[in-house]
């Protein structure tokens, strides 16, 4: 779990997506029990955002 938290913080730092709350959640996760609700609470938004991105791909544009 420590490796995962370190990797997540590294990825957030290199992609420029680090936010204080995201780092807090990543650091708090090792102390939680991995119940189906916790796992679903993490996986569900990721899948939902992926589906939204796939559906709206034609309409999205890079603003940079």
C-alpha positions in Angstrom: 0.0 0.0 0.0 2.9 2.4 0.7 4.3 1.8 -2.8 0.8 2.6 -4.2 0.5 5.8 -2.3 4.0 6.9 -3.3 3.3 6.1 -6.9 0.0 8.0 -6.9 1.7 11.1 -5.4 4.4 10.8 -8.1 1.9 10.5 -10.9 -0.1 13.5 -9.5 3.1 15.5 -9.3 4.3 14.7 -12.8 0.9 15.2 -14.5 0.3 18.5 -12.6 -3.0 17.2 -11.1 -1.9 17.3 -7.5 -4.5 18.7 -5.1 -4.3 18.9 -1.3 -7.5 16.8 -0.9 -6.4 14.1 -3.4 -3.1 13.8 -1.5 -4.9 13.5 1.8 -7.2 10.8 0.5 -4.2 8.9 -0.9 -2.4 9.1 2.4 -5.5 8.1 4.4 -6.3 5.0 2.3 -3.8 2.6 3.9 -5.5 3.1 7.3 -8.9 2.1 6.0 -10.3 -1.4 5.7 -10.8 -2.5 2.1 -14.5 -3.1 2.0 -16.6 -3.5 -1.2 -18.0 0.0 -0.5 -14.6 1.6 -0.4 -13.4 -0.2 -3.5 -16.7 0.7 -5.3 -16.4 4.3 -4.1 -13.0 4.5 -5.8 -13.7 2.5 -8.9 -17.1 3.9 -9.8 -16.2 7.6 -10.4 -13.1 6.5 -12.4 -15.3 4.3 -14.7 -18.0 6.9 -14.9 -15.5 9.6 -16.0 -14.0 7.3 -18.5 -17.4 6.5 -20.0 -18.3 10.2 -20.2 -15.0 11.0 -21.9 -15.6 8.2 -24.5 -19.1 9.4 -25.2 -18.2 13.1 -25.4 -14.9 12.6 -27.2 -16.1 14.3 -30.4 -17.2 17.4 -28.5 -14.2 17.8 -26.3 -11.2 19.8 -27.3 -7.8 20.6 -25.7 -7.8 24.2 -24.5 -4.0 24.4 -24.1 
